[in-house]
Amino acid sequence: MEHIDLGVWDYDTVSNTFTVSDAWRQMRGVDRAEQINVPNDEWLNSVHPDDREKLKAVFRGQVEGNSKSIVIQYRHRHKEGHWVWILCRASVMATDDEGRPLKIVGTDTDVTHVKARENDLRELTGKLQLAIAASGMGIWEFDPCTSQVHWDDKLLEIYGITDGQNVRSEDLWETYIHPDDLAKTVAHTEACRKSESDINCDFRIVRPDGSIRHVRSLARSVARPNAESKLIGVNIDVSEDYFRTQELELARRQLEHDSRHDALTGLGNRRKLNEMTLDLFNRLGRTDAYVVMHIDLDHFKRVNDTLGHAAGDHVLAVVARKLMDLCEDTADVFRVGGDEFTVVFETRPSDQELERICEAMIRSLSEPARFEGNDCTIGASIGYAVGQGPPVNTSEIFVNADTALYAAKYAGRSCFRAYSREMEAAFCQFENARQDLIDAMANGQIICYFQPQYDAHTLEVVGAEALVRWRCPDKGLLTPDKFLPQAIEADLLPDIDEHVLRYVTQTQDEWAAQGLLYPRISVNISKARLDADSLVEQTRDVLQNHHLITFELLETAFLDRIDTQLAFKLDALRDMGIRIELDDFGSGHSSIAAMQVVKPDGVKIDRSLVEPLTTKPSQLLTLRSLAKIARLEGAAITVEGLETGIQLAAIRDLDCDALQGYTLQRPMPAIEFAALLAKNGMCQQQA
């Protein structure tokens, strides 16, 4: 026994002696000379605390004769400090007459390594169970010998089966497969079984409650000795993955759609237009003709400024619907900018049909769109160009349509034009003129002449009007009538207004640096400049305390009804020290209603009302009536356009504050006006 791994021990209950083999000592690291006294408290202290009481109770029960044999596992501390798992088997070998044990013999086996493997297996099994639970897998086993399949509880749950029967017939699962997936799924599994390859497929099932779930099935043949292979598989409910994939696909398609369509109108955007036309150009034959039409809304900004962006959005949506209705299946409509639309005819209509379509568009878009009880009235300018065959330059047709659109705007808006070579030359000339004006401002060629304004009673200089001039290197000094029409057409009037204000304030800076006293200078402000969102901030950036500025509002018929935004601008300008004056008062360009709404600091009686004084003395009555109206509103009065001595003499008795005209003084450069101020001893109090 000493040469085997079993630790043998012998306990004599009469003499209370405990004898052990060398193997018993070796598995515990006990020296051969050490006395073994079992079971005493010292020995039990070497037993693991969790096993101590159990071992003590089992051994005591055997000693007392309660059990003939025992089998127990416990941990014993090795002399080196680690724990050793012991498998103990013991039997009563002799008893007294009353059946009490006299001798007990046992064997101890070191099962530490077995326990370690059991723990590893237990841990691995726990991980596997956790993984299975987390994955939601249902497991099944098919035994071909019995033609039965075992479904675990999770698989029953996946299929919505509530009868709790785990053993089921082989073909039961086919009854749950969605009819549209049945043939394909069965064919796949049969083919895999014949080739003994793994089954891997997705299919839908219809549960007893009628709900549809997506299932992924994975299965493999497992060989068995002396028996046909068993088929073991798992089913996973992947419905959420499918639904999420569908949602992602829908989201992807929506994003794809949104990236190519305008959110407000639903029309294709510029990206969609580029893709569509590129595809069209690739399909065109040499004789195939097509049309690109550009549409720009007239007076749309006025809708935004007066009624707000919600009204503007409503108008754009209405325009989009009208264009789609008018084009129907003949063309594609796109929104390519704020109020810009493009229409593409893949097949060119006839010239007569194109004209009919353009006229219908202009007529339809000019009809007011109702928004919250208000009529939103706009117009439309249209330009189109015809192309034939695949273009060498894909952008050329769009440039040509733009050129035609500019021609329509130049012709007075709310009309249409077809592109022509002659039009291109005119457009180039227009662009050159526009660039010349931009360069002129950048190079300091746009300057101001100053026409003095005189006190009506003392004839002292009390102000001046800044009149814009272009000192052109090629054509000499140009008056506004020679270049402002081009500036208006090129939408440069607000830029010129801003340039003039900067010129005047810089001139006043120079006068102040020279110690010269100077009066207020009147600067014309166009409607386009007054509408600009940047007016207040740009004016604030330019203006300083020593600047004396009056804004003369032009084209003031629109002031009959003042909106909140314009009222804010006028109040902000007044807070900066700027006087507000209405120009052309009484001429029809301005109205009494406008004066009552704006409440200007002053008005200018228009030259067209002064001119008849030369031949019609009764015209003075009209001027007196206008002066009385202005006085009722508390406005100062300036009479301009005095070009003859007769006119000057005629207004001597008119109730006014200042006079301006050629008969008094012609406009002059800044340096000459400064000399005039110095000569007349201009008093700053008059400012």
C-alpha positions as CSV (number, residue, x, y, z in Angstrom):
1,M,0.0,0.0,0.0
2,E,3.0,2.3,0.5
3,H,3.7,2.2,-3.2
4,I,0.3,3.4,-4.4
5,D,-1.2,6.9,-4.4
6,L,-3.9,6.1,-1.9
7,G,-3.4,7.3,1.6
8,V,-4.5,4.5,3.9
9,W,-5.4,5.0,7.5
10,D,-6.6,2.8,10.3
11,Y,-8.5,4.0,13.4
12,D,-8.8,1.8,16.5
13,T,-11.7,3.1,18.5
14,V,-10.8,1.1,21.7
15,S,-7.2,2.4,21.9
16,N,-8.0,5.7,20.1
17,T,-5.0,5.2,17.9
18,F,-4.7,6.5,14.3
19,T,-2.3,4.9,11.9
20,V,-1.6,6.3,8.5
21,S,0.5,5.2,5.5
22,D,3.3,7.2,4.0
23,A,1.1,8.2,1.0
24,W,-1.4,9.7,3.5
25,R,1.4,11.8,5.0
26,Q,2.9,12.8,1.6
27,M,-0.4,14.2,0.3
28,R,-0.5,16.5,3.3
29,G,3.2,17.2,3.6
30,V,3.4,15.6,7.1
31,D,6.8,14.2,8.2
32,R,7.0,10.5,9.0
33,A,8.1,11.2,12.6
34,E,5.2,13.5,13.3
35,Q,2.6,11.9,15.6
36,I,-0.9,11.9,14.2
37,N,-3.7,12.3,16.6
38,V,-7.0,12.1,14.8
39,P,-9.7,13.3,15.3
40,N,-8.6,16.0,17.8
41,D,-9.1,19.7,17.7
42,E,-5.6,20.4,16.5
43,W,-6.0,18.1,13.5
44,L,-9.4,19.6,12.7
45,N,-8.0,23.1,12.6
46,S,-6.1,22.0,9.5
47,V,-9.4,21.3,7.8
48,H,-10.9,24.1,5.7
49,P,-13.4,26.1,7.9
50,D,-16.2,25.5,5.4
51,D,-15.7,21.7,5.6
52,R,-14.8,21.3,9.2
53,E,-18.1,20.8,10.8
54,K,-19.4,18.5,8.0
55,L,-16.3,16.3,8.3
56,K,-16.6,16.2,12.1
57,A,-20.2,15.2,12.0
58,V,-19.8,12.5,9.4
59,F,-16.8,10.9,11.2
60,R,-18.5,11.1,14.6
61,G,-21.6,9.4,13.2
62,Q,-19.5,6.5,11.9
63,V,-17.7,6.2,15.2
64,E,-21.0,6.1,17.0
65,G,-22.2,3.3,14.7
66,N,-24.7,5.3,12.7
67,S,-23.2,4.4,9.4
68,K,-21.0,1.5,8.2
69,S,-19.4,3.4,5.3
70,I,-18.8,7.0,4.5
71,V,-17.7,9.0,1.5
72,I,-16.8,12.6,1.8
73,Q,-14.7,15.3,0.2
74,Y,-13.0,18.0,2.2
75,R,-10.1,20.4,2.0
76,H,-7.0,19.9,4.2
77,R,-4.2,22.5,4.6
78,H,-0.9,21.2,3.3
79,K,2.2,21.9,5.4
80,E,3.3,24.4,2.7
81,G,0.1,26.4,3.2
82,H,-2.1,25.5,0.2
83,W,-5.3,23.5,0.3
84,V,-5.5,19.9,-0.8
85,W,-8.8,18.4,-1.8
86,I,-9.2,14.9,-0.2
87,L,-11.7,12.2,-1.3
88,C,-12.2,10.1,1.9
89,R,-13.8,6.6,1.8
90,A,-14.1,4.7,5.1
91,S,-15.7,1.5,6.3
92,V,-16.2,-0.2,9.7
93,M,-14.1,-3.4,9.6
94,A,-14.9,-4.8,13.1
95,T,-17.6,-4.2,15.8
96,D,-18.3,-5.3,19.3
97,D,-21.2,-7.4,20.4
98,E,-23.4,-4.4,20.5
99,G,-22.5,-3.3,17.0
100,R,-20.2,-0.4,18.0
101,P,-17.2,0.0,15.6
102,L,-13.9,-1.3,16.9
103,K,-11.8,-0.6,13.8
104,I,-12.4,1.7,10.9
105,V,-10.2,1.6,7.8
106,G,-10.2,4.3,5.2
107,T,-8.5,5.6,2.0
108,D,-7.8,9.2,1.1
109,T,-7.2,10.3,-2.5
110,D,-5.8,13.6,-3.5
111,V,-8.4,15.0,-5.9
112,T,-7.2,18.5,-6.1
113,H,-6.6,18.4,-9.8
114,V,-10.0,16.8,-10.4
115,K,-11.6,19.6,-8.4
116,A,-9.7,22.2,-10.4
117,R,-11.0,20.7,-13.6
118,E,-14.5,20.6,-12.1
119,N,-14.2,24.2,-11.2
120,D,-12.9,25.1,-14.7
121,L,-15.8,23.1,-16.2
122,R,-18.3,24.7,-13.9
123,E,-17.0,28.2,-14.8
124,L,-17.0,27.4,-18.5
125,T,-20.5,26.0,-18.2
126,G,-21.6,29.1,-16.4
127,K,-20.1,31.3,-19.1
128,L,-21.8,29.2,-21.8
129,Q,-25.1,29.4,-20.1
130,L,-24.7,33.2,-19.7
131,A,-23.8,33.5,-23.3
132,I,-26.8,31.4,-24.4
133,A,-29.1,33.4,-22.2
134,A,-27.7,36.8,-23.4
135,S,-27.9,35.7,-27.1
136,G,-31.5,34.5,-26.7
137,M,-30.7,31.3,-28.5
138,G,-33.1,28.4,-28.5
139,I,-31.4,25.0,-28.8
140,W,-32.7,21.9,-30.6
141,E,-31.4,18.4,-31.1
142,F,-32.6,16.1,-33.8
143,D,-32.1,12.3,-33.4
144,P,-32.6,10.5,-36.7
145,C,-32.9,7.2,-35.0
146,T,-36.2,8.3,-33.3
147,S,-37.2,11.0,-35.8
148,Q,-37.8,13.3,-32.9
149,V,-36.4,16.7,-32.0
150,H,-35.9,18.2,-28.6
151,W,-36.7,21.9,-28.3
152,D,-35.5,23.7,-25.2
153,D,-37.8,26.1,-23.4
154,K,-36.2,29.2,-25.1
155,L,-36.9,27.7,-28.5
156,L,-40.5,27.2,-27.5
157,E,-40.7,30.8,-26.4
158,I,-39.3,32.0,-29.7
159,Y,-41.9,30.1,-31.7
160,G,-44.7,31.3,-29.3
161,I,-45.5,27.7,-28.1
162,T,-46.9,27.5,-24.6
163,D,-47.7,23.8,-24.2
164,G,-44.3,23.1,-22.6
165,Q,-43.7,19.9,-24.6
166,N,-40.0,19.8,-25.4
167,V,-40.0,16.6,-27.5
168,R,-41.7,17.2,-30.8
169,S,-42.0,15.6,-34.3
170,E,-39.3,16.1,-36.9
171,D,-41.4,18.2,-39.4
172,L,-43.3,20.3,-36.8
173,W,-41.0,23.4,-37.4
174,E,-42.0,23.5,-41.1
175,T,-45.6,24.3,-40.1
176,Y,-44.4,27.5,-38.5
177,I,-42.3,28.8,-41.5
178,H,-43.8,31.7,-43.4
179,P,-45.3,30.4,-46.7
180,D,-43.1,32.7,-48.8
181,D,-40.0,31.3,-47.1
182,L,-41.0,27.6,-46.8
183,A,-39.8,26.1,-50.1
184,K,-36.4,27.9,-50.0
185,T,-35.7,27.1,-46.4
186,V,-36.6,23.4,-46.6
187,A,-34.6,23.0,-49.8
188,H,-31.6,24.6,-48.1
189,T,-31.7,22.4,-45.0
190,E,-32.2,19.2,-47.1
191,A,-29.2,20.1,-49.3
192,C,-27.1,20.7,-46.2
193,R,-28.1,17.4,-44.6
194,K,-27.2,15.5,-47.7
195,S,-23.8,17.1,-48.0
196,E,-23.3,17.0,-44.2
197,S,-22.5,20.7,-44.2
198,D,-23.6,23.2,-41.7
199,I,-27.0,24.7,-42.0
200,N,-27.1,28.5,-42.0
201,C,-30.2,30.4,-43.1
202,D,-32.6,33.1,-42.1
203,F,-36.4,32.7,-42.5
204,R,-39.6,34.0,-41.1
205,I,-42.0,32.2,-38.8
206,V,-45.7,32.8,-38.1
207,R,-46.4,32.3,-34.5
208,P,-49.8,31.0,-33.2
209,D,-50.9,34.5,-32.3
210,G,-50.3,35.6,-36.0
211,S,-47.2,37.7,-35.3
212,I,-44.3,37.3,-37.7
213,R,-40.7,36.9,-36.5
214,H,-37.4,36.6,-38.2
215,V,-35.3,33.6,-37.2
216,R,-31.7,32.7,-37.9
217,S,-31.0,29.0,-37.8
218,L,-27.5,27.5,-37.4
219,A,-27.0,23.7,-37.2
220,R,-24.3,21.1,-37.4
221,S,-24.1,17.2,-37.5
222,V,-22.4,15.7,-34.5
223,A,-21.0,12.2,-34.9
224,R,-21.9,9.4,-32.4
225,P,-20.3,6.0,-31.9
226,N,-22.3,3.2,-33.3
227,A,-25.2,5.5,-34.3
228,E,-26.2,7.9,-37.0
229,S,-25.0,11.5,-36.5
230,K,-27.2,13.8,-34.4
231,L,-28.1,17.2,-35.7
232,I,-27.7,20.0,-33.1
233,G,-28.8,23.5,-33.9
234,V,-29.7,26.9,-32.5
235,N,-32.4,29.3,-33.5
236,I,-32.0,33.0,-32.8
237,D,-34.8,35.6,-33.0
238,V,-33.2,38.3,-35.2
239,S,-36.4,40.3,-35.7
240,E,-35.1,43.3,-34.0
241,D,-32.0,43.3,-36.2
242,Y,-34.2,43.0,-39.3
243,F,-36.5,45.8,-38.1
244,R,-33.5,48.0,-37.2
245,T,-32.0,47.3,-40.6
246,Q,-35.3,48.2,-42.3
247,E,-35.4,51.4,-40.2
248,L,-31.8,52.2,-41.1
249,E,-32.6,51.6,-44.8
250,L,-35.6,53.8,-44.6
251,A,-33.6,56.5,-42.8
252,R,-30.8,56.1,-45.5
253,R,-33.4,56.5,-48.3
254,Q,-34.9,59.5,-46.5
255,L,-31.5,61.1,-46.1
256,E,-30.8,60.3,-49.7
257,H,-34.1,61.9,-50.7
258,D,-33.6,64.9,-48.5
259,S,-30.1,65.5,-49.9
260,R,-31.6,65.8,-53.3
261,H,-34.9,67.7,-52.6
262,D,-35.9,71.0,-51.1
263,A,-37.5,70.6,-47.7
264,L,-39.9,73.4,-48.1
265,T,-41.4,72.7,-51.6
266,G,-40.5,69.1,-52.1
267,L,-38.9,69.9,-55.5
268,G,-35.5,68.6,-56.5
269,N,-32.6,70.8,-55.4
270,R,-29.5,71.8,-57.2
271,R,-27.8,68.5,-56.6
272,K,-30.8,66.6,-58.0
273,L,-30.7,69.0,-61.0
274,N,-27.0,68.3,-61.6
275,E,-27.5,64.5,-61.5
276,M,-30.6,64.6,-63.7
277,T,-29.0,66.8,-66.3
278,L,-25.8,64.8,-66.3
279,D,-27.9,61.7,-67.0
280,L,-29.8,63.5,-69.7
281,F,-26.7,64.7,-71.4
282,N,-25.3,61.1,-71.4
283,R,-28.5,59.9,-73.1
284,L,-28.8,62.6,-75.7
285,G,-28.5,61.8,-79.4
286,R,-26.9,64.3,-81.8
287,T,-30.2,65.7,-83.0
288,D,-32.1,65.6,-79.6
289,A,-33.1,69.0,-78.4
290,Y,-33.9,70.1,-74.8
291,V,-34.7,73.3,-72.9
292,V,-33.5,74.8,-69.7
293,M,-35.6,77.5,-68.1
294,H,-34.7,79.8,-65.2
295,I,-37.4,81.5,-63.2
296,D,-36.8,84.3,-60.7
297,L,-39.5,85.7,-58.6
298,D,-40.0,89.5,-58.7
299,H,-40.7,91.5,-55.5
300,F,-40.3,88.4,-53.4
301,K,-38.1,90.1,-50.9
302,R,-40.9,92.6,-50.2
303,V,-43.1,89.8,-49.1
304,N,-40.5,88.6,-46.6
305,D,-39.8,92.1,-45.3
306,T,-43.4,93.2,-44.9
307,L,-45.2,90.0,-43.9
308,G,-42.3,87.8,-42.5
309,H,-40.5,84.7,-43.6
310,A,-43.5,82.5,-42.9
311,A,-45.4,84.3,-45.6
312,G,-42.4,84.0,-47.9
313,D,-42.3,80.2,-47.3
314,H,-46.0,80.0,-48.1
315,V,-45.5,81.9,-51.3
316,L,-42.6,79.6,-52.4
317,A,-44.7,76.5,-51.7
318,V,-47.6,78.0,-53.7
319,V,-45.2,78.8,-56.6
320,A,-43.8,75.2,-56.5
321,R,-47.3,73.7,-56.8
322,K,-48.3,76.0,-59.6
323,L,-45.1,75.3,-61.6
324,M,-45.6,71.5,-61.2
325,D,-49.2,71.8,-62.3
326,L,-48.2,73.9,-65.4
327,C,-45.4,71.6,-66.4
328,E,-47.2,68.3,-65.6
329,D,-45.4,65.5,-67.3
330,T,-43.6,67.6,-69.8
331,A,-40.7,68.9,-67.6
332,D,-39.0,68.6,-64.2
333,V,-39.1,71.5,-61.8
334,F,-36.3,72.3,-59.3
335,R,-35.8,74.9,-56.6
336,V,-32.1,76.0,-56.9
337,G,-32.0,79.1,-54.7
338,G,-34.1,81.3,-52.4
339,D,-36.6,82.4,-55.0
340,E,-35.0,80.8,-58.0
341,F,-36.4,77.9,-59.9
342,T,-35.2,75.8,-62.9
343,V,-37.4,73.8,-65.3
344,V,-35.8,71.2,-67.6
345,F,-37.6,69.9,-70.7
346,E,-35.9,66.7,-71.8
347,T,-37.8,67.0,-75.1
348,R,-37.9,70.5,-76.6
349,P,-41.4,71.9,-77.0
350,S,-42.1,74.1,-80.0
351,D,-41.5,77.8,-79.9
352,Q,-45.2,78.4,-79.7
353,E,-45.6,76.0,-76.9
354,L,-42.7,77.5,-74.9
355,E,-44.2,80.9,-75.3
356,R,-47.6,79.6,-74.1
357,I,-46.0,77.9,-71.1
358,C,-44.0,81.1,-70.1
359,E,-47.1,83.3,-70.5
360,A,-49.1,80.8,-68.4
361,M,-46.4,80.8,-65.7
362,I,-46.2,84.6,-65.5
363,R,-50.0,84.9,-65.4
364,S,-50.4,82.2,-62.7
365,L,-47.5,83.4,-60.5
366,S,-48.8,87.0,-60.6
367,E,-52.0,86.0,-58.9
368,P,-51.9,86.9,-55.2
369,A,-51.3,84.1,-52.7
370,R,-53.4,84.5,-49.5
371,F,-51.6,84.2,-46.2
372,E,-53.3,84.9,-42.9
373,G,-55.7,87.3,-44.5
374,N,-53.1,89.1,-46.6
375,D,-52.5,89.1,-50.3
376,C,-48.9,88.2,-51.2
377,T,-48.3,89.6,-54.7
378,I,-45.2,88.8,-56.7
379,G,-44.2,88.4,-60.3
380,A,-41.9,86.2,-62.3
381,S,-39.1,86.8,-64.8
382,I,-38.2,83.9,-67.1
383,G,-35.3,83.1,-69.3
384,Y,-34.8,80.0,-71.3
385,A,-32.2,78.5,-73.6
386,V,-32.4,75.6,-76.1
387,G,-29.7,73.0,-76.4
388,Q,-29.2,70.2,-78.9
389,G,-27.1,67.1,-78.6
390,P,-24.6,66.2,-75.9
391,P,-22.9,69.5,-74.7
392,V,-19.2,69.9,-74.6
393,N,-19.6,72.2,-71.6
394,T,-22.4,71.0,-69.3
395,S,-22.8,74.4,-67.7
396,E,-23.2,76.4,-70.9
397,I,-26.9,75.8,-71.2
398,F,-27.5,77.1,-67.7
399,V,-25.3,80.2,-68.3
400,N,-27.3,80.9,-71.4
401,A,-30.6,80.6,-69.5
402,D,-29.2,83.0,-66.9
403,T,-28.4,85.4,-69.6
404,A,-31.9,85.2,-70.9
405,L,-33.3,85.7,-67.4
406,Y,-31.2,88.9,-66.9
407,A,-32.5,90.1,-70.3
408,A,-36.1,89.6,-69.0
409,K,-35.3,91.5,-65.8
410,Y,-33.7,94.3,-67.8
411,A,-36.8,94.5,-70.0
412,G,-38.9,95.4,-67.0
413,R,-39.5,92.1,-65.2
414,S,-42.7,89.9,-65.3
415,C,-41.8,88.8,-68.8
416,F,-39.8,86.1,-70.6
417,R,-36.9,86.0,-73.0
418,A,-35.3,83.3,-75.1
419,Y,-31.5,83.2,-75.3
420,S,-29.7,84.5,-78.4
421,R,-26.2,85.3,-79.4
422,E,-27.0,89.0,-79.6
423,M,-28.3,88.8,-76.1
424,E,-25.1,87.3,-74.9
425,A,-23.2,90.3,-76.3
426,A,-25.5,92.7,-74.5
427,F,-25.1,90.8,-71.3
428,C,-21.4,90.9,-71.6
429,Q,-21.6,94.7,-72.0
430,F,-23.9,94.9,-69.0
431,E,-21.5,92.8,-66.9
432,N,-18.6,95.0,-68.0
433,A,-20.5,98.1,-67.0
434,R,-21.3,96.6,-63.7
435,Q,-17.7,95.7,-63.1
436,D,-16.6,99.2,-64.1
437,L,-18.9,100.7,-61.4
438,I,-17.5,98.3,-58.8
439,D,-13.9,99.1,-59.8
440,A,-14.8,102.9,-59.8
441,M,-15.9,102.6,-56.1
442,A,-12.8,100.6,-55.2
443,N,-10.5,103.1,-56.9
444,G,-12.1,106.2,-55.4
445,Q,-13.6,107.4,-58.7
446,I,-17.1,107.7,-57.3
447,I,-17.1,111.1,-55.5
448,C,-19.5,113.7,-54.3
449,Y,-20.2,117.3,-55.3
450,F,-21.9,119.5,-52.7
451,Q,-24.7,121.8,-53.5
452,P,-25.1,124.4,-50.8
453,Q,-28.4,125.0,-49.0
454,Y,-29.1,128.6,-47.9
455,D,-31.2,130.1,-45.1
456,A,-34.4,131.4,-46.7
457,H,-34.1,134.7,-44.7
458,T,-30.4,135.4,-44.2
459,L,-29.0,133.5,-47.2
460,E,-26.3,132.0,-45.0
461,V,-25.1,128.5,-45.8
462,V,-27.0,126.1,-43.5
463,G,-26.4,122.8,-45.3
464,A,-25.6,121.0,-48.5
465,E,-26.8,118.0,-50.5
466,A,-24.2,115.4,-51.5
467,L,-24.6,114.7,-55.2
468,V,-22.8,111.6,-56.6
469,R,-20.5,111.9,-59.5
470,W,-18.2,109.5,-61.4
471,R,-14.8,110.8,-62.3
472,C,-14.3,108.4,-65.2
473,P,-10.8,108.3,-66.6
474,D,-12.1,107.7,-70.1
475,K,-15.3,109.8,-70.2
476,G,-14.6,112.6,-67.7
477,L,-16.9,113.7,-64.9
478,L,-20.3,111.8,-65.2
479,T,-23.5,112.9,-63.6
480,P,-25.9,110.4,-62.1
481,D,-28.1,110.1,-65.1
482,K,-25.2,108.6,-67.0
483,F,-24.5,105.7,-64.7
484,L,-27.2,105.3,-62.0
485,P,-29.6,103.4,-64.4
486,Q,-26.9,100.8,-64.9
487,A,-26.3,100.7,-61.1
488,I,-29.9,100.1,-60.4
489,E,-30.1,97.3,-63.0
490,A,-27.0,95.7,-61.5
491,D,-28.4,96.0,-57.9
492,L,-25.5,98.2,-57.0
493,L,-27.5,101.2,-55.8
494,P,-27.3,100.1,-52.1
495,D,-23.5,99.9,-52.5
496,I,-23.3,103.3,-54.0
497,D,-25.4,104.7,-51.2
498,E,-23.1,103.2,-48.6
499,H,-20.1,104.5,-50.6
500,V,-21.5,108.0,-50.6
501,L,-22.1,108.0,-46.9
502,R,-18.5,106.9,-46.2
503,Y,-17.3,109.6,-48.6
504,V,-19.2,112.3,-46.9
505,T,-18.2,111.2,-43.3
506,Q,-14.6,111.0,-44.4
507,T,-14.9,114.5,-45.9
508,Q,-16.3,115.8,-42.6
509,D,-13.4,114.1,-40.8
510,E,-11.0,116.2,-43.0
511,W,-13.0,119.4,-42.3
512,A,-12.9,118.7,-38.6
513,A,-9.2,118.1,-38.7
514,Q,-8.8,121.5,-40.4
515,G,-10.8,123.2,-37.7
516,L,-13.5,124.1,-40.2
517,L,-17.1,124.5,-39.1
518,Y,-19.5,122.7,-41.4
519,P,-23.3,122.2,-41.6
520,R,-25.4,119.0,-42.0
521,I,-24.9,117.2,-45.3
522,S,-27.9,115.5,-46.9
523,V,-27.3,112.0,-48.3
524,N,-29.8,110.3,-50.5
525,I,-31.0,106.8,-49.3
526,S,-32.7,104.6,-51.9
527,K,-35.4,102.1,-51.1
528,A,-33.0,99.3,-51.8
529,R,-30.6,100.7,-49.2
530,L,-33.3,101.3,-46.7
531,D,-34.5,97.7,-47.1
532,A,-31.0,96.3,-46.5
533,D,-30.6,94.4,-43.2
534,S,-27.1,95.9,-42.8
535,L,-28.2,99.6,-42.9
536,V,-28.2,100.3,-39.2
537,E,-25.1,98.4,-38.3
538,Q,-23.1,99.8,-41.2
539,T,-24.2,103.3,-40.4
540,R,-23.3,102.8,-36.8
541,D,-19.8,101.6,-37.8
542,V,-19.2,104.7,-39.9
543,L,-20.9,107.5,-37.8
544,Q,-19.0,109.4,-35.1
545,N,-20.1,112.2,-32.8
546,H,-18.8,115.0,-35.0
547,H,-20.6,113.8,-38.1
548,L,-23.7,115.8,-39.2
549,I,-25.8,113.8,-41.6
550,T,-29.3,114.0,-43.0
551,F,-30.9,111.0,-44.8
552,E,-33.1,112.0,-47.7
553,L,-35.5,109.1,-48.3
554,L,-36.2,108.5,-52.0
555,E,-39.1,106.6,-53.7
556,T,-41.1,107.2,-50.6
557,A,-44.5,106.1,-51.8
558,F,-43.8,102.8,-50.1
559,L,-43.8,104.6,-46.8
560,D,-47.6,105.0,-46.8
561,R,-47.7,101.9,-44.7
562,I,-44.7,101.5,-42.5
563,D,-43.8,98.1,-41.1
564,T,-42.3,97.3,-37.7
565,Q,-38.8,96.6,-39.1
566,L,-38.7,99.9,-41.0
567,A,-39.9,101.8,-38.0
568,F,-37.1,100.2,-35.9
569,K,-34.5,101.3,-38.5
570,L,-35.7,104.9,-38.6
571,D,-35.8,105.1,-34.8
572,A,-32.3,103.6,-34.6
573,L,-31.0,106.2,-37.2
574,R,-32.5,109.1,-35.3
575,D,-30.9,107.7,-32.1
576,M,-27.5,108.1,-33.8
577,G,-28.3,111.8,-34.5
578,I,-29.3,111.4,-38.1
579,R,-32.1,113.6,-39.4
580,I,-34.8,112.1,-41.6
581,E,-36.0,114.1,-44.5
582,L,-38.5,113.2,-47.3
583,D,-37.3,114.1,-50.8
584,D,-39.5,115.1,-53.8
585,F,-42.4,116.2,-51.4
586,G,-45.6,116.9,-53.2
587,S,-44.5,115.5,-56.6
588,G,-46.5,112.3,-56.5
589,H,-43.4,110.3,-55.7
590,S,-44.0,111.1,-52.0
591,S,-47.3,111.4,-50.3
592,I,-48.8,113.3,-47.4
593,A,-49.7,109.9,-45.9
594,A,-46.0,109.0,-45.9
595,M,-45.1,112.2,-44.1
596,Q,-47.7,111.5,-41.4
597,V,-46.4,108.0,-41.0
598,V,-42.6,108.7,-41.0
599,K,-42.9,112.1,-39.2
600,P,-39.8,113.4,-40.8
601,D,-37.6,116.2,-39.5
602,G,-37.9,118.0,-42.8
603,V,-39.3,117.8,-46.3
604,K,-38.0,118.9,-49.7
605,I,-40.5,120.5,-52.1
606,D,-39.8,118.9,-55.5
607,R,-38.3,120.9,-58.3
608,S,-41.2,119.9,-60.6
609,L,-43.4,122.1,-58.4
610,V,-41.0,125.0,-58.5
611,E,-40.4,125.1,-62.2
612,P,-43.9,126.4,-63.2
613,L,-43.3,129.6,-61.1
614,T,-41.4,131.1,-64.1
615,T,-44.6,131.2,-66.2
616,K,-47.4,130.5,-63.8
617,P,-47.3,132.7,-60.6
618,S,-50.4,131.0,-59.3
619,Q,-48.2,127.9,-58.7
620,L,-47.2,129.7,-55.5
621,L,-50.6,128.8,-54.0
622,T,-49.8,125.1,-54.4
623,L,-46.5,125.6,-52.7
624,R,-48.1,127.5,-49.8
625,S,-50.6,124.6,-49.3
626,L,-47.8,122.0,-49.2
627,A,-45.8,124.2,-46.8
628,K,-48.8,124.5,-44.4
629,I,-49.2,120.7,-44.4
630,A,-45.5,120.2,-43.6
631,R,-45.8,122.8,-40.8
632,L,-48.7,121.0,-39.3
633,E,-46.5,117.9,-39.0
634,G,-43.7,120.0,-37.5
635,A,-41.3,119.5,-40.4
636,A,-38.7,121.9,-41.7
637,I,-39.1,122.9,-45.4
638,T,-36.4,123.1,-48.1
639,V,-37.2,124.3,-51.6
640,E,-35.0,122.9,-54.3
641,G,-34.6,123.3,-58.0
642,L,-34.4,127.2,-57.9
643,E,-32.8,127.8,-61.3
644,T,-33.9,131.4,-62.2
645,G,-34.2,134.7,-60.4
646,I,-37.9,134.7,-61.2
647,Q,-38.4,131.5,-59.2
648,L,-36.2,132.9,-56.3
649,A,-38.2,136.1,-56.2
650,A,-41.6,134.2,-56.4
651,I,-40.9,132.2,-53.2
652,R,-39.7,135.2,-51.2
653,D,-42.9,135.2,-49.2
654,L,-43.2,131.3,-48.9
655,D,-43.0,129.9,-45.4
656,C,-39.8,127.8,-45.8
657,D,-36.5,127.3,-44.1
658,A,-33.9,126.6,-46.7
659,L,-33.3,127.2,-50.4
660,Q,-31.3,125.1,-53.0
661,G,-30.8,125.5,-56.7
662,Y,-28.5,126.6,-59.5
663,T,-29.5,130.2,-59.2
664,L,-27.9,130.3,-55.8
665,Q,-25.0,127.9,-56.3
666,R,-24.1,125.0,-58.5
667,P,-22.8,121.7,-57.0
668,M,-19.1,121.9,-56.3
669,P,-16.2,119.6,-55.2
670,A,-15.5,119.2,-51.5
671,I,-12.5,121.5,-51.5
672,E,-14.5,124.4,-53.1
673,F,-17.4,123.9,-50.7
674,A,-14.9,124.0,-47.8
675,A,-13.5,127.3,-49.2
676,L,-17.1,128.6,-49.4
677,L,-17.7,127.8,-45.8
678,A,-14.5,129.5,-44.7
679,K,-15.4,132.6,-46.7
680,N,-18.9,132.9,-45.3
681,G,-17.7,132.3,-41.7
682,M,-20.1,129.3,-41.3
683,C,-21.3,129.2,-37.7
684,Q,-21.6,125.7,-36.3
685,Q,-24.6,126.6,-34.3
686,Q,-26.5,126.8,-37.6
687,A,-26.0,123.0,-38.0
